Amino acid sequence: MAEPTAPSTARMIDFWLGGSDHFPVDVAAAGAFEQAYGPCAPVFRSLRAFLGRAVRHIADAGVDSFLVFGAGVPTCGNVHEVVPEATVLYTDVDPVAVEVGRRLLAGHERVGYALADATDVGGVDPALWARYLPGWGERPVGLVFLGLAAFLDDDTLARTLDGLYEAVAPGSRLAVDFDTEELAGYPQALAMMGPAFRMRAPESFPRLLGRWQPTADGIVPVARWRPSGTPEAVPDAFHGAVAVKPVG
Ligand SMILES: C[S@@+](CC[C@H](N)C(=O)[O-])C[C@H]1O[C@@H](n2cnc3c(N)ncnc32)[C@H](O)[C@@H]1O
């Protein structure tokens, strides 16, 4: 694979999580970001732990297939590692993420990786859909929409989440997060995220979730979503929730 010349946020996260699927350009960008913001590894470890708790919670509700959007690098406690009993289809719009992901997942019978824009997954190969998301629209699925909201404007995000709500079977669940206004206090770091990066106030998010109903755990800092012990002491950079399409 040709070495990428531009960094990717997903591979920077892999670096911060202690993974091995990133390139020098990602390490350089991660270092520059930390100069402007501060240590990131604890923040992303906490965010990945939220993924683990949310996905396990969804599986414990009886869901055994997952569709992951903007998946990035599928390691370091990612969905198929949390629920090895489930089938998982990872998707990302970045061809490098797909190539890296397919290499990492070679030999995993229950896990696939497809190129797809989260705002329009209609182009995904129907054979992959049938294999990893059997009974789509009739059986509940888990949707994992993490690390992605910041890259979508409000209208696109709300339309995408509502389209998914319409498409999935009742009983389906959505794990979702968004960037808070934490980076507003770090203008240099914020500038590195580019002009399209979106931070959100927590009170703005229920409207974007639309018909999806958050569980009683609410929309909270990710470290405080069903913590398994004392929540990690990290900045409230991300809030998250699990939301449900109710049955009946
Ligand atoms: C910040 S990374 C998050 C990766 C991973 N979900 C995680 O939480 O560690 C954002 C990922 O979203 C992908 N992405 C951005 N816009 C997207 C879109 N419209 N559709 C699908 N993926 C997208 C990027 O390529 C990148 O891999």
The ligand as an ORCA input file, in Angstrom:
! r2SCAN-3c Opt
* xyz 0 1
  C     -12.465     10.730     13.994
  S     -12.420      9.309     12.969
  C     -13.318      8.173     13.987
  C     -12.982      6.748     13.730
  C     -13.719      5.748     14.627
  N     -15.158      5.795     14.416
  C     -13.431      5.988     16.076
  O     -14.340      6.393     16.819
  O     -12.296      5.792     16.497
  C     -13.644      9.731     11.735
  C     -13.798      8.705     10.636
  O     -14.976      9.051      9.914
  C     -14.720      8.896      8.536
  N     -15.702      9.752      7.832
  C     -15.750     11.104      7.759
  N     -16.832     11.477      7.054
  C     -17.479     10.340      6.691
  C     -18.671     10.058      5.961
  N     -19.426     11.047      5.432
  N     -19.044      8.772      5.800
  C     -18.291      7.756      6.314
  N     -17.154      7.962      6.999
  C     -16.753      9.233      7.191
  C     -13.275      9.285      8.353
  O     -12.740      8.750      7.171
  C     -12.664      8.691      9.628
  O     -12.237      7.354      9.418
*
